[in-house]
Amino acid sequence: MWKIIHSDTITKENKLHYLDLYAQKARNEKNYYEEYRALEKKSFNIPFDQAVMLLHKMSPLVQALKNDSITGDFLNRSATLYYKNRHFKEALDYAVQSEKFSARTGHLYTLNATRIDIGNIYYHTKRYEKAKVYFEQARDYYKKNVDYNHLQGYISSLYSLSKCYWQLEDLAALQKTIAESEKMIPKLNPDYRILEEAYLNYLKGGYEFLRKNYDLSRTYFNNALPEIKDNDDVTNEYVIYLYLGKINWKQGKKQEAVTYFTKINDLFQERKFLNYELREAYNYLRTYYNETGQTDLQLQTTESLIALNQQFEKEQQYLTDVLHYQVESNQLQSDKIALNEQLNNIDKIPFGIWIALGGTLLLVTAVVFFKFRKKRIKTEFLQDSYSNEKDNLSDIQLVDENHTEDINKEFTNTDSQNISQHKEKDSSKSLSSTEKRLMKEFKLFEAKKEFKKTITLEQLAAQFGTNRTTLSNFLNTYKGGYNNYLSKLRIAAVVADLETNKNLRKKTLQEISVIYGFPNAKAFSSQFKTEMKKSPLDYIKQLEQKNDDLKNTIDN
């Protein structure tokens, strides 16, 4: 019966029926292992709510069996089930337990399956470099084995790794993993092969999009879509809609693009959740409604985006904290165990002396490191930050040279004072990798004018692949604080655009505040007055008067 159940020759309905018979027979015989196996198999073929109920039935069987392989399998199955259905808190709890248990018991297959789960959660929080490490570990393990289960694990890790390279825009690495997948997928059973080929087309669509081969990219996405929809993979279905919309947009077909973007908004209104990458659709919708003067729709889209951002803020704060403190702490514990084992193998010097020496060395190293880091942060980084800040400001195009000079002074005055106070003679020391990366991230952030979007500190931290505390300290030290930094950039952009865009001057303060990322007209007006020493309305009147005077001069 198990061979029949496991084959690809029967319908899903019959498979579920046979699984129920199989589980009942095992239950009658008190064969806990066979009952567990049937329930686990069934959990992959039923809706989420029913699958969760099966987990509750499987748990006492796991306890009764007292088998490490089964325990590890159960923890990993639970993590995967919750993750695929967006219950990230529960998924992460099970994944952390699974990784710790599998590492302790030496069950490498389950350990690497868990690594894919944790990598996927890192991916969800946009920490792609971290996710890549987990996916690469899993890939390297699975490809060394030749049996069918390891083949499936290998292909799964390649798929996850390809998505990471896609987001990191690493074309060479993405091309390589796609080529590896093309070699492995034909070895799968027919049913699995058809589905994996669809996901391979999905990855090829992303690859060609990055290469700006938009027509070919569209073909791959359209070929992938039917199987992905049949697999009830809502997330990737709507990612395809996002990219089909982006392709149309880049080809100047904005109205067609909006039909795809509105699908994503409809999904959010129906289910009240989206993956973070789908959030990009709202930027296009807001731009389109602004360009076409559809203020009501622009406002509705903005409200949806605010609700979506609140969801991400709540969801990702928990995930970021747990990933940082639990997963990374587990890694430290593993390192500690390995170090202790090394120390236990040294016979010439007593163990206690080694511990004392090691503890003293760590303490001295920590003190020196933090003193050096504190000094470096206050000196050399401010010098480079000042230089980069001036470069960033050049991206903000102001027509009136007087306004350019005034706003540059506003941005650089504080930094100039700090630099003069903390100037360091030795400028040969390099920035840390985190500081260099954040500097580049902010330069790109400003060049793309992403500060005009509504974004929280937590969301920006997730976008940059760091945590809230690190980013907040960085901004407080080098950018004058998060709110101050964003407000100055936004006001500078408003001033620049008001100078050259007469239509912008005709909009209400509420409309302008939405366009430039302010929460409301009151906040915009207050910040504008702080920066420019006059209200937005007075400033617009001044610009209009200047234009009228110029026109009269020309006429005369």
N, C-alpha and C positions, 0 to 999 in steps of 0.2 A: 504493500500500500504506500509505503514511504517513497518508493521509486516512482510510483504513479504521481503522487503529490508533487514530487520534485521535478517532474518532467515538464516540458513546454507543450505537451500535446493536449492538455485538457483546459477547459474554460475556467475562468476565475471563479464562477459560481460553483462548479463542481469541485474545484480545489478547496474552497471553503467548507463545502459539505464533507469532503473526505477528511479534512483536518479536524472537524468536530467529532467525527466517528473515531478518528485515531486518538484524540485527546480523551474521549470518554472511555475507550478500551484501556488506555494507560491508567486512567483514574481508577477504573474497576480493579485493575491488577496492582494498584499502588506503586506503579512504576513512575517515580517522580521525574526521572530524566526524560523519558519519552513524552510525558505530559508537558514538561517544560519546552521541549523541542517543538511540539505541535503548536503550543500557544505562541511561541516566539515567531514561528513561520506565519501564523495567522495574523500577528500584529502588523506585518508588512503589507497586508492585503485588505485592511479595513480602515474606516475613518478614524481620525485622531482620538475622539472621545471614547470610542470603543476600544481602541488600542491601549489607552491609559487604564481602562478597567482591566484589561488583560495583564498589564504590568502588576497590578495589585494582586492578581491571582498567581502570577509567576513568583512574586517575592517570597512567600512561604515555601515554595518548592526549592528555591535557591538556598534558603536557610536549612532546609531538611537535607539537601544533597551535600552541603559542606565541601564543595568542590571548587578549587581556585579558578579553574578555567570557566566554569559556569558563572561564578560570581563576577569575574571580569567581563564576561560576555553580557551579562545582565546590566551591569552599570553602563557599559558602552552603548547597548541597545537603547537604554533609557535616555542617555544624552542625545543620541541621534534622533530619536523620536521627538523629543521636546524641541530640539534645534530646528528641525525641518518644519515645525508648526509654530515657530516664532515664540515659543515660551523659553526665552533666553535665560532667565534666572534659574529655572529648574534644569535646563540643559547644562549650564555652567556648573551648577552644584554637582550633578552626576559626573560630568567630565573631569572635574578636579578629583573626585573620589576614585574614578576609574584609573586616571593616570597614576595616582599615588599607589593604588592597590596593584596594578599591573607591573609597575616598576619594582615594587617590593617582592612580588611573587615570580618575577622573571618571565611573564607571559608576553612575549614581544609582539605577537600578532595583534592582540587586543590593545597593547600599549600604543602601537602605531595607528590603529583605528581611532583611538582616543586623541592622538595627536592631530589627526585630520579634523576631528570635532572642535578641538580647541583652536586650531588654525582658522576654522570657519568663523568662530566667534571673534577672534582677532580681526578677521576680514570684515565682519559686520561692523566693527567699531573703527574701520578705516585704518587700522594699524597694519598696513600691508607688509612691511618689512618683518615684523614679528610673525605674522601669519606664514610668510614665505619660509621661515626657518622650520616651522612645524611640518609644513607640507613637504619640504625637501627631505627631512628626516624620514618621513613615512615613505616617500618615493624610493629613497635609497635602500630601505629595508625590504619593501615588497618586490623590487625588481631582481633581487638576489635569489628568489624562489620561483619554482616553475609550476606549482600546482594551481588549480583553477581559482581557488579562493584568493591566493596571493596575486593572481593576475587581475582579479576584480579590484583588489586593493590598490594595485599599481596604477590601473587606469583611473580610479577615483582620485588618487593623489595627483596624477598628471592633470586631471581636469581642474582641481582646486588650485594647483600651482599655476596653471595657464591663466585662470581668472586674476590671480595676483599680479602676474606679469602684465596682463592687460591694463589693470589699474595703474601700475607703475610705469606704463608705456615703454616697457623693455621689449622692443620688437625682436631682437635677436633671440632672447630667451624664450619668448612666446612662440616664435617660429620653430624652435628646437623641440619644445614640449608637444606642439601640434604634430610634428613629424614622428615623435615617439608614439603618440597616441594612434596615429595612422597605422603603425606597424603592429600594435597590440590588439586593437579592436577586432580585426578579422578572426582572432582566436576565440572570441566569445561565442556563446550559444546564440542562435538566430534572434530570439526575442530581445535579448540584452543588446545584441549588436546593432539592431535597428535604432534603439533608443540612444545608444552611445554615439552612433553616427550623427544623429540629430544634434547632440550636444557638441560634437566636433564641428559641425557646420556653424553652430552658434559661436564657437571660439574663432573660427575662420572669419566670420562676419566682423568680430571685434578687431581681429588682426588687420583686415583690409580697411576698416574704418580708420584705424590709426595711420595707415599708409595713404589715406585720402583717396582710395579707390572706391568711391561711394556706390557706383552701380554694382560692382562685384560684391561689395559688402551687403547691399540690399538683397541680392540674389541668395547669398548664404543665409541671411536672417530669415527670409521667406521660406527657404527650404527646411530650416530647423523648426519653424513655428508649429506646424501641425502636430508633430510627435510630442513636442514640449507641452502643448495644450492638452493632448490626450493623456499625458503623464500627470496632469493636474498640478503642474509646476507654475503656480501663479506668478511667483517672483520673477523667474526668468522670462516668462511670457511677456510681462510688462516691461522688462528691461529691453526686450526686442522692440516693443512699441516705442520706447524712449529713443532708441537708436534709429529706427525708421523715421521718427519725427525729426531727429537731428540731421539725418541725411537730407530730407526734404528741405529743411531750413537752410542748410549750407548750399543747396542747389537753387535757392531763391523761391522755393515753393512753400511759402510760409503758411498759407491757408491749409494746405494739405498736411503740413507738419502739425498744426494746431489740433487736427482731428486725432492724431496719435497722443498728443500731450493731454488732451481732455479725457482720453480713456484712463490715463493714470489718475487724474483728479477724480473721475467717477469711481475708480477702485477704492480710493481713499475715503470718499464719502460713504461707500457701501460697507467697507470693512474696518475703517478707522485705523488703519496702519499701512505703512509702506516701508520698504527697505530704503536706507539712506541714499543710495545712488539714484533712486527714482525722484528724489527731491529736486533734481536739476530741471525737471519738466516745468516746475512752477516759475523758474527764472525766465524761461521762454514765453510762458503764458502771460506773465506780467509785462514783459517787453512788448508782446504783440498787442495786448489790450491797451497799453499806453500809446503805442504808435497809431492805433486805429481809433483812439478816443473813446474806448468802451470803459468808462470809469467804474461803472457798477460791477462789471465782471473783474476788473482789476482789483477792486476792493474785496470782492468775494474770494478771489485767488489769494490775495494777501492774508485774509483771515484763515483760509485753509493752511497756508504756509506757516502761520503762527501756531496753529493747533498742531501741525506736524512737527514743528520745532520743539514744542513742549513735550510731545511724545518722545522724541529722540533724547531730549535732555534728561528726562526721567529714566528712560530705558538704558541709555548708555552710561549714565553716572554709576549705576550699580555694576554694570559689566566691567567698566574701566577699573573701578575700585577692586573688584574681585580678581580680575586678571592681574592687576598690579601686585596685590598683597597675597593672594592665595596661590595662583599658578607660579609666579616668580619666586615666592617663598618656598614652594615645594622644590623648585630647581636648586635653590640655595641649600635646602636640607639634603638633597641628593649629593651636592658637591661636598657638604660637610661629612656625610657618611663615607664618601670615597676618600676624603682626606684622612679620616680616622683610620680607615683600613690601611692606608699607606703608612701611617704612623705606627700602627700595630705591628707592621712588618720590620720595623727598625729595632734591632736588639742591642746595639752598642750603647745607646743612651737611654736612660729610664724614660718611660712614657710621660711621667709627671713633669720632668724637666722640659721635654719637647713642648708640652702644652703651655707651660709657663712662658717659655721663650716665644712661642707662636703668638700667645696673647699679648705679650709686651710689644712684639713687632707690629702686630695689627693696630694696637693702640697708638704707637708712635707714628705709624704710616697714616692713620686716620687724622691725627692732629696736624701733621705736616700738610696733608692733602687739603684739608678744609681751610687752613691758614692761607695756603697758596691759592686756592680757588677763590677765596674771598677777596684777596688782594688783586687777583687777575680780573675778576668781574668788575671791580671798581675802577680799573685803569685801562688796560689795553682794549678790552671789548668796547668801552665807551668811545675810544678813538675810532675804531673801525665802524662802530654803529653810527657815529656822526657822519662819516664819509658816505656810508650806504644810505643814510637818511636823506642826505642832500641829493643823491642819485635818484632816490625814489620820488622826491618832490618834483624832479624835472619831468616826470611822467604826467603831472597835472598841468595841463596847458591853460595858461591864463593869458588872455589877449592884452590886457592893460599891464604894462610893465610895472607900474606903481603897485598894483594889487599883487603881482607876483612877488615883488620885494617884501611887501608887508607880510604876506602869508608865510613866506620862507622864514622871515624873522620869527614869527610866532612859533613855527615848528622847531627851529634850531636854537633858539635863545637859551633854553634850559640846558640842552645838551652841550652847548658851547661853554657855558659856565662850569658844568661838571667836568668837562675835559680839561679846562685850564686848571682846575683844582686838583685833578688826579692824574696829571700827565706823567707817563712812565718813561724813563730813559731807555730801558731795554725793550724794544718793540719787536724782538725776534720771536717771542713766544707766540705759538699759534692758538687759535680758538679751539675749543673742544668741538667734537663732531656734532653734538647737539646744538651748540651755539651757531656753528656754520650752517647747519641745516635749517634752523629757524630763521636765520637771516635771509637765506634764499627763499624760504617759504613766504616770508613777509614781502620780499621784493616782488615776487610773482603775484601775490595777493593784491598789492597796490597797483602793479602794472595792469592787471586785469580788471581793476576797479571793483573787486569783489566786496569791498567795504560798503558798497551800496545795497548789498543784500541784508536782510534781517537775519542776524546770526548771534548766538550766545557764545560766551567764553567756552563753555563745555563743548559746543559743536565745533568751534574753531580748533580747540585742542584735539578733538577726534579727527578733524580734517587734516591736521598737521602731524598726526600720529604720536601725540604726547598726552600728558595728563593736565588737568586743570591747574594744579599747583605750580608745576613747572612753567606753564605758559603765563600764568598770572605774575609770577616772580620776574620772568623775562620782560613782560610788558611794563611792569611797575618800574623796573630798573632802567630800561632803555627806550621806552616809548611813552613815558608819562602816564601809564595806566591804561587799562583796556578801554573804558568809556571815553576818556579824553582823546586817546589815539584815534578811535573810530570817528568821533565827532569832528575833530579837526580835518581829517581826510574828507569827510562828507561835506562839510561846509566849504572847503576849498573847491571841491567838485561842483557844488551848487553855484558858487561865485563864478567859476570858469564858464559854466554852461549858461548862466544868466547873461553874461557878457555877449555871447554869440547867438543865443537861441531866443528869438523874440517870442516864439510860441510858448516857451517855458514860462515866460513872464506873465502870460495870460492865465495860467493855471492857478487854482486855489492853493493856499498854504498846505491844506490837507493832502492834496494831490502831489505836491512837491515833496512833502515829508515821506510819502509812501515810496516815491521813485528813488529817494536817496537813503532809505533804510531807517528813517526815524520812526519811533513808535506812534507819534501823533503830531499834529500841527503845533501844539503848545511846546512840546519838547524841541521841535525844530526851530521855532521862533526864538525860544530862550537861548539856545546854543548859538544861533546865528548872531543874536545881539551881543552875546559874550565875545564872540570872535571878531565881529566886524564893527562893534560899537554903535550899531544902529539896527533897527528892525528890518526884516526882509522886505516889507512893503515900502519902507522909506528908501531902501537900497534900490528896489525896482523902479520907484518913481525917479530916483536920481539917474538911473540908466536911461529911462525914457526921456528925461529932460535933456540929457547929454545928446541923445540921438536927434531930438527935435532941434537943439541948437546947431548940431552939425548939419542937419538938413537945411535949416534956414541960411546957414553960412554959404552952403553950396548953391542954394537958389539965388541968393543975393549976388 
